[in-house]
């Protein structure tokens, strides 16, 4: 079995691509499915890997890149 492209405790920049049946966001790191709770498709986040299993990994959000920052600033100026 080839080594996994991720390591527990390391951080990775990912884009959430879809939602799992459990409601977690799904990102792929070099093809490895990675579940990230409290995210949705389109989110760009930095995650820390918390668990690696045979066919997938799990991570938690460290920081997120806000996608609505410009819209929020325009609203506040009014």
N, C-alpha and C positions, 0 to 999 in steps of 0.2 A: 504494500500500500504506500503510495507516495506521501511525502510530508505535506501537512496543511499549509496554506499560504498565510495563515495568521498565527499569532502566539497569544496566550493568555496574558493580560496585563498591558499589551501594546495598544497604541491608539492608531486609528485609521480614519481618513476622510472618506465618507461614502454619500451616495445619493440613494434615498429610499425609492424603490421602484414599484412595489406593490404591497398589498396587505395580506397577511396570513389569515387562515380561518379563525385563529385565536384573537385577531385584531392587532397583531404586532406588525410593524413595518418590516419589509424584507429588502435587504441590500445584498449585492453579490460582490465578494472580494476575490478577484481572480477565479471566478466561477463558483466559489464556495458560498452557499446560501447562509446568510447571517440575519438572525432575527433581532430586531431592535424595538423594545416596547416604547409606547408613547410617541410614536412617529407616524407619519402618513406619506403616501406617495408624493414625490416632488421635494421633500425635505432634504436639505444638504446639512449633514451633521458630522461631528467628530465623535467617534465612539471608542470605548475601551472594551476589549474582548474579555468576557467574564466566564465563558464556558465553551469548550470545543468537544463535539461528539463526532461520531464516525462520518456522518453526512452533512453536518451543519455546525454553525457556531451561534453564540448569543453574545450580544454586547449591550452596553448602556451608554446613553448619550452623555458626553462630556461637555460639549458646546454645540450650539446650533447656529447656522447662518440664517439670520432673519431674511425672509423673502419679501416682506411687506414693509420694510423700513421706510422706503421712499413714500409710499402711500400714507403712512402714519404721520410723517413729517409735514406733508402737504395739508392734511386735515388739521393739525395743531396750529398752523399759521393762520387759519381762517378766523 
